Amino acid sequence: MSTNETPAASDGVATLRLQDPEVRTFAHLLVNVSLASVVNFTVWFAVTFWVYLETGSVFAAGVISGIFLVAMVSTGVWFGSLVDHHRTKTVLQASAAASLACYVAALALYLTSPSTAWTQGSSPRLWGLVLLVMAGVMVGNLRGIAMTTVVTALFDEARRDRANGLVGTTSGISHLVTSVISGLLVASSGMLGVLVVAVVVLGAAVVHLRHLTLPDVLAEAAAAGEPRRVDLRGTLRLVGQIPGMWALIGFTLLNNLLGGGLMALALGSRQYRAMSRFYRDGSGPDAGSGAGAGSGAGVGAGAVAGAPDSALVPA
């Protein structure tokens, strides 16, 4: 019997019970990472909505989405290497602290800039804020990658599918709620409320992780002792050995492409342009909040449809 196997698992019944120490640890980490993920996606959705509402430029919103996708592609393999060669708790703490620092800097820039700095698509302050926010979101992706190693290390094969299912479920829920939350926050207070919430939640996540004790199985890096380099060829070779993985990646790529196109069409619609004028005029905050929530719910519905794909790719 493996060290992570419970009596229930040895009897052929794979269950996750909170009485088990490893399950309690997993639950703490899952809640911590999920809340941070909700915040990160909320910030990303919010800055996209907000930039369009402030500038009225579909192109500017499209550039933000482009920055996000290019950054994800260019950092994915590197982040995986970082997770392999460092302790799980170190990765989680460093990710949360780096995101927190980016959001604090973005909040300081937002508070010290005149409101007119956000209405021009060519404003250096606007794009400085966008880059700070995007950096915080990107670094936050480390936490999601690290969670896959937590599942592998803590659970035997009999219970691993249930743990992965919980990770995928929380990922889908985060995609659903973040678009609505971001719409409400942007409509009510612009980026101020978004950044304040991000700073508070990430600060709490850092404190929680600091006081969380992880089991010995997570005390060492997964690839301890191996050369610290980004093995792109090895990654591609490993992906090719998994049946259907390339097809899944291609489907996810198409899904994201269609989602980006639909968002661009939505931002350019007459209804969205009317909402943008409503927002910039400063009139009708209640109607603006409703419009923000409605638009967020629409994007969230599409995100839930694509959530299983995004949840499966990292695993």
Legacy VTK file of the C-alpha trace (Angstrom):
# vtk DataFile Version 3.0
C-alpha trace
ASCII
DATASET POLYDATA
POINTS 315 float
0.000 0.000 0.000
1.346 3.459 -0.866
1.955 6.032 1.819
-0.876 8.175 0.463
-3.428 5.376 0.305
-6.274 5.405 2.825
-8.225 2.358 4.041
-11.171 3.446 1.948
-8.988 3.510 -1.138
-7.532 0.051 -0.400
-11.059 -1.386 -0.270
-11.656 -0.163 -3.797
-13.710 2.895 -2.841
-11.898 6.061 -3.859
-13.045 8.841 -1.546
-11.696 12.159 -0.342
-12.323 12.606 3.371
-11.493 15.761 5.288
-10.388 13.600 8.217
-7.304 12.662 6.194
-4.413 15.121 6.671
-3.490 15.180 2.976
-7.100 15.948 2.010
-7.239 18.838 4.489
-3.995 20.199 3.060
-5.376 19.844 -0.456
-8.591 21.632 0.560
-6.628 24.549 2.034
-4.496 24.852 -1.094
-7.484 24.499 -3.414
-9.414 27.294 -1.675
-6.327 29.506 -1.583
-5.446 28.984 -5.241
-9.085 29.231 -6.364
-9.625 32.598 -4.673
-6.402 33.916 -6.173
-7.483 32.573 -9.570
-10.855 34.308 -9.281
-9.062 37.565 -8.501
-6.603 37.195 -11.379
-9.286 36.467 -13.959
-11.465 39.229 -12.511
-8.623 41.702 -12.995
-8.054 40.518 -16.558
-11.724 40.744 -17.539
-12.041 44.062 -15.724
-9.109 45.784 -17.403
-10.417 44.686 -20.818
-13.911 46.039 -20.088
-12.542 49.177 -18.479
-10.122 50.105 -21.263
-12.890 49.808 -23.823
-15.327 51.814 -21.701
-12.751 54.554 -21.113
-11.330 54.787 -24.634
-14.174 53.420 -26.759
-11.492 51.580 -28.768
-12.083 47.969 -29.791
-8.484 47.905 -31.028
-7.132 48.729 -27.557
-9.204 45.948 -26.003
-7.963 43.582 -28.710
-4.343 44.490 -27.986
-4.886 43.585 -24.320
-6.245 40.170 -25.296
-3.285 39.731 -27.631
-0.816 40.578 -24.865
-2.524 38.049 -22.614
-2.423 35.205 -25.139
1.164 35.846 -26.274
2.314 36.037 -22.656
0.571 32.747 -21.822
2.168 30.960 -24.781
5.648 32.346 -24.113
5.664 31.650 -20.362
3.853 28.305 -20.131
6.835 25.978 -20.597
9.110 28.211 -18.501
6.588 28.282 -15.657
6.346 24.499 -15.810
10.122 24.294 -15.431
10.012 26.628 -12.419
7.389 24.435 -10.763
9.467 21.305 -11.416
12.652 22.721 -9.890
11.300 24.526 -6.818
9.311 23.526 -3.761
5.550 23.792 -4.141
5.088 26.177 -1.218
7.893 28.400 -2.508
6.247 28.610 -5.939
2.823 29.373 -4.459
4.179 32.046 -2.115
6.364 33.672 -4.766
3.486 33.721 -7.254
1.070 35.309 -4.778
3.657 37.842 -3.581
4.615 38.847 -7.131
0.972 39.268 -8.170
0.333 41.299 -5.026
3.305 43.577 -5.789
2.067 44.160 -9.349
-1.444 45.012 -8.175
-0.150 47.357 -5.453
1.966 49.166 -8.060
-1.021 49.330 -10.425
-3.221 50.726 -7.643
-0.620 53.380 -6.808
-0.397 54.381 -10.484
-4.185 54.525 -10.735
-4.536 56.731 -7.651
-1.784 59.150 -8.675
-2.899 59.656 -12.284
-5.481 62.159 -13.543
-8.707 60.717 -14.908
-7.891 62.134 -18.340
-4.931 59.740 -18.596
-7.299 56.814 -19.123
-9.391 58.204 -21.975
-6.686 58.171 -24.666
-5.662 54.891 -26.244
-2.107 56.204 -26.702
-1.607 57.238 -23.064
1.652 55.848 -21.550
0.004 55.740 -18.122
-2.863 53.652 -19.498
-0.549 51.057 -21.006
1.716 51.143 -17.974
-1.301 50.191 -15.870
-2.293 47.484 -18.350
1.203 45.960 -18.323
1.358 45.958 -14.511
-2.023 44.264 -14.309
-1.124 41.721 -16.998
2.143 40.916 -15.213
0.206 40.169 -12.030
-2.219 37.937 -13.912
0.571 36.070 -15.723
2.562 35.354 -12.568
-0.647 34.056 -11.006
-0.727 31.253 -13.586
2.142 29.620 -11.688
-0.292 28.709 -8.934
-2.558 26.769 -11.266
0.386 24.805 -12.675
1.643 24.051 -9.169
-1.755 22.640 -8.171
-1.389 19.827 -10.718
1.821 18.702 -8.998
0.052 18.860 -5.622
-2.597 16.414 -6.829
0.024 14.014 -8.200
2.121 14.132 -5.028
-0.657 13.890 -2.445
-2.956 11.237 -3.901
-2.649 7.716 -5.238
-4.136 6.784 -8.607
-7.419 5.643 -7.047
-8.216 9.129 -5.744
-6.312 11.309 -8.187
-9.217 11.585 -10.642
-11.506 12.932 -7.923
-8.939 15.509 -6.858
-8.377 16.553 -10.479
-12.140 16.805 -10.877
-12.318 19.253 -7.979
-9.528 21.336 -9.503
-11.346 21.417 -12.854
-14.671 22.278 -11.207
-13.220 25.228 -9.314
-11.531 26.405 -12.515
-14.847 26.376 -14.385
-16.649 28.172 -11.563
-13.936 30.835 -11.440
-14.421 31.495 -15.164
-18.166 31.853 -14.585
-18.146 34.241 -11.632
-15.187 36.428 -12.556
-16.813 37.967 -15.619
-19.880 38.995 -13.611
-17.800 40.277 -10.679
-15.563 42.288 -12.988
-18.554 43.815 -14.773
-20.115 44.922 -11.490
-16.860 46.320 -10.088
-15.958 48.234 -13.240
-19.463 49.649 -13.607
-19.570 50.801 -9.976
-16.036 52.121 -9.370
-13.860 51.639 -12.430
-10.529 49.920 -11.789
-10.287 51.258 -8.233
-12.606 48.643 -6.733
-11.029 45.880 -8.820
-7.499 46.665 -7.665
-8.499 47.127 -4.017
-10.215 43.716 -4.005
-7.176 42.162 -5.703
-4.763 43.603 -3.133
-6.899 42.492 -0.175
-7.473 38.929 -1.429
-3.867 38.358 -2.540
-2.608 39.763 0.758
-4.824 37.299 2.626
-3.586 34.465 0.381
0.052 35.284 1.175
-0.640 35.297 4.928
-2.633 32.041 4.719
0.151 30.265 2.818
2.756 31.444 5.279
0.947 29.692 8.139
0.061 26.544 6.167
2.208 23.475 6.854
2.673 21.172 3.871
3.491 17.442 4.149
6.988 16.102 3.518
5.995 14.804 0.087
5.720 18.443 -1.075
8.882 19.598 0.669
11.162 18.763 -2.258
11.050 19.878 -5.876
9.707 17.312 -8.344
12.861 17.557 -10.471
15.375 18.128 -7.676
18.928 17.416 -8.800
18.163 17.689 -12.513
19.581 20.482 -14.720
17.604 23.710 -14.362
16.757 24.411 -17.977
13.653 24.832 -20.090
13.254 21.563 -22.005
10.985 22.591 -24.883
11.795 19.520 -26.958
11.114 17.237 -24.035
7.804 18.971 -23.409
6.715 18.579 -27.030
7.803 14.934 -27.008
5.832 14.286 -23.824
2.724 15.960 -25.256
3.018 13.781 -28.354
3.031 10.632 -26.213
-0.377 11.428 -24.708
-3.184 10.161 -26.984
-5.421 12.970 -28.210
-3.455 15.770 -26.542
-2.577 17.585 -29.779
-6.219 17.397 -30.849
-7.291 18.810 -27.479
-4.774 21.646 -27.766
-6.004 22.410 -31.288
-9.629 22.418 -30.153
-8.781 24.723 -27.244
-6.945 27.038 -29.638
-9.999 27.199 -31.906
-12.293 27.695 -28.914
-10.217 30.630 -27.651
-9.992 32.118 -31.156
-13.766 32.044 -31.542
-14.206 33.468 -28.038
-11.873 36.363 -28.824
-13.691 37.070 -32.077
-17.081 37.044 -30.372
-15.809 39.415 -27.672
-14.525 41.811 -30.336
-17.905 41.703 -32.081
-19.675 42.302 -28.770
-17.460 45.280 -27.944
-18.165 46.778 -31.358
-21.923 46.317 -31.137
-24.303 49.254 -30.932
-25.493 48.190 -27.469
-21.973 48.073 -26.076
-21.107 51.439 -27.591
-24.198 52.873 -25.911
-23.066 51.402 -22.595
-19.636 52.961 -23.140
-21.182 56.405 -23.614
-23.313 55.817 -20.513
-20.191 55.005 -18.506
-18.095 57.928 -19.767
-20.933 60.399 -19.199
-21.091 59.302 -15.552
-24.873 58.927 -15.717
-27.086 56.067 -14.665
-24.767 54.095 -12.345
-27.462 51.526 -11.607
-28.074 50.934 -15.291
-24.329 50.818 -15.862
-23.923 48.195 -13.160
-26.666 46.100 -14.689
-25.113 46.392 -18.123
-21.719 45.431 -16.748
-23.148 42.403 -14.979
-25.112 41.385 -18.049
-22.121 41.616 -20.350
-20.021 39.737 -17.824
-22.593 36.961 -17.564
-22.573 36.580 -21.328
-18.813 36.202 -21.423
-18.950 33.882 -18.409
-21.407 31.536 -20.095
-18.967 31.099 -22.940
-16.110 30.568 -20.502
-17.940 27.725 -18.760
-18.423 25.991 -22.093
-14.668 26.134 -22.640
-13.640 25.521 -19.037
-13.161 21.730 -19.304
-10.651 22.276 -22.119
-8.582 24.774 -20.172
-8.746 22.525 -17.110
-7.466 19.485 -18.992
-4.579 21.018 -20.925
-2.257 21.712 -17.942
-2.795 18.203 -16.549
LINES 1 316
315 0 1 2 3 4 5 6 7 8 9 10 11 12 13 14 15 16 17 18 19 20 21 22 23 24 25 26 27 28 29 30 31 32 33 34 35 36 37 38 39 40 41 42 43 44 45 46 47 48 49 50 51 52 53 54 55 56 57 58 59 60 61 62 63 64 65 66 67 68 69 70 71 72 73 74 75 76 77 78 79 80 81 82 83 84 85 86 87 88 89 90 91 92 93 94 95 96 97 98 99 100 101 102 103 104 105 106 107 108 109 110 111 112 113 114 115 116 117 118 119 120 121 122 123 124 125 126 127 128 129 130 131 132 133 134 135 136 137 138 139 140 141 142 143 144 145 146 147 148 149 150 151 152 153 154 155 156 157 158 159 160 161 162 163 164 165 166 167 168 169 170 171 172 173 174 175 176 177 178 179 180 181 182 183 184 185 186 187 188 189 190 191 192 193 194 195 196 197 198 199 200 201 202 203 204 205 206 207 208 209 210 211 212 213 214 215 216 217 218 219 220 221 222 223 224 225 226 227 228 229 230 231 232 233 234 235 236 237 238 239 240 241 242 243 244 245 246 247 248 249 250 251 252 253 254 255 256 257 258 259 260 261 262 263 264 265 266 267 268 269 270 271 272 273 274 275 276 277 278 279 280 281 282 283 284 285 286 287 288 289 290 291 292 293 294 295 296 297 298 299 300 301 302 303 304 305 306 307 308 309 310 311 312 313 314
